[in-house]
Amino acid sequence: MALAIGVDIGGTKVLAGVVDEDGAVIDTTRRLTPGHDVAETEAVIADAVSELSGRHQVAAVGIGAAGWIANDRATVLFSPHLAWRNEPLRDALADAIGVPVVVENDANAAAWAEYRFGAARDCPVAVMVTLGTGIGGGLVVAGVLYRGAYGVGCEYGHMTVVPDGRRCACGNRGCWEMYASGTALARDARELADISPVAAHQLMKLADGEVELLTGPLVTQAAREGDPAAIEIYTTMGRWLGRGLANLAAVIDPTVFVIGGGVSEAGDLLLAPAQQAFSESLTGRGFRPVAEVRLAELGPQAGLVGAADLARRRH
């Protein structure tokens, strides 16, 4: 059975794993992402792959990178949350890795994994929305991963939902990911703590009284524990998510939406308000079939599973 390594590179972490032909992850390793230094990021990737390939014989390596990947499946054109700008990532890693390398957008890789092995298995038109540091997107149509004419399609997180809204790392304002992502979750909690310390009492307690220590995972923990402020933050974010899904449905008309990424681990705290807002905002509601909204099944390993499978299939 041919093994491949998948590497999922996000804004904060590098997660690498050995994946078999059935999508099972049999070994993993994790590193922090030195996002502001191209050479260091690539050294971390090579080190993670070297560790795993030292324990397993692998046929190919798939890199799932948070950024816009050219159709050559080798070049990172731009990454809002990392330092890559027109970076020939495949060639930069080739000598250090020593087996064929394929570079893919991380959300595309996650979409492919969910289509092949997870919540969108065999769905004719599957849209993946990943909620992490930002919002990533992927689209599989009739078994084909759609990339667009230049490889940079399905960047759903950067569609404008609020004209002249919050400034985004991509350079524009009002992008969807500024209202429904891990970054948005943490920012909303910090804003609440600044404006109303009383309302944010439980959140501040979890953050040891330090506003700057309020993170998305702490908001999730507080919401699960029943904190009204955290639940309100999640409800607001869920509604932003649902409105964005309705916009996508108007254009794509998918069979299913799969919601993944770290923020999706909140489950119904996020999904319930999202589904309600999706139903209320959907164009032609009441007179059309409605796409199902599902949580991803493969969790934080979806990106590496998809990257590994795409690399194995190509080589």
Summary of the structure (lengths in Angstrom):
residues: 315
radius of gyration: 19.2
end to end distance: 14.0
largest distance: 57.6
contacts: 1214
relative contact order: 0.16
helix: 43%
strand: 22%
